Amino acid sequence: MNLYDRDRINRPEVSKATDKLSRLAWLMDSSFRIPGTQLRIGWDGLIGFIPGIGDALGALISSHILTQAAHMGAPKSVLLKMGFNIAADALLGIIPVVGDVSDFVWKANQRNVELLKDYLEQPERTVAHSRFFIGTLGVLVFGVLLFFGMIAFLLMRWLWLSVQGS
């Protein structure tokens, strides 16, 4: 079922769905205030403390927002940006201490709900920004792969010349 159809926008259903997703994002990212500070953390940060599966479980729960965005008709560029937010949160979570600190800053679920709301309110602008982000990320990944490929080539060349020179 597509809640957000360009021809038939069902605003009450969309509003109800985004309210539920906002609540889930708040629970996952900001539901607990750390006493004596203004810092907030949610269930995602607490689940992340479970060794081995905590961050994967958090990413699985976070993917519900991504799935709902797809049901609401969000385009691939927006979904890819949301997927990047989830993946970044999960990958940062793997790194001890850094992952725990990132739960105070990154808040992937709240980012994704805001991205979905932006898409529902201003689809053309949000799609353009998401496409730019994905394009930039693609160029960056290509550049990193090219860099490491060049390093590998130069290392192999050096080894080959070292063996030939002996």
HELIX and SHEET records of a PDB file:
HELIX    1   1 ARG A   11  ASP A   29  1                                  19    
HELIX    2   2 TRP A   43  ILE A   47  1                                   5    
HELIX    3   3 GLY A   54  HIS A   71  1                                  18    
HELIX    4   4 LYS A   76  ILE A   94  1                                  19    
HELIX    5   5 VAL A   98  VAL A  105  1                                   8    
HELIX    6   6 ALA A  108  GLU A  121  1                                  14    
HELIX    7   7 PRO A  123  GLY A  165  1                                  43    
SHEET    1   A 2 PHE A  32  ARG A  33  0                                        
SHEET    2   A 2 ARG A  40  ILE A  41 -1                                        
END                                                                             
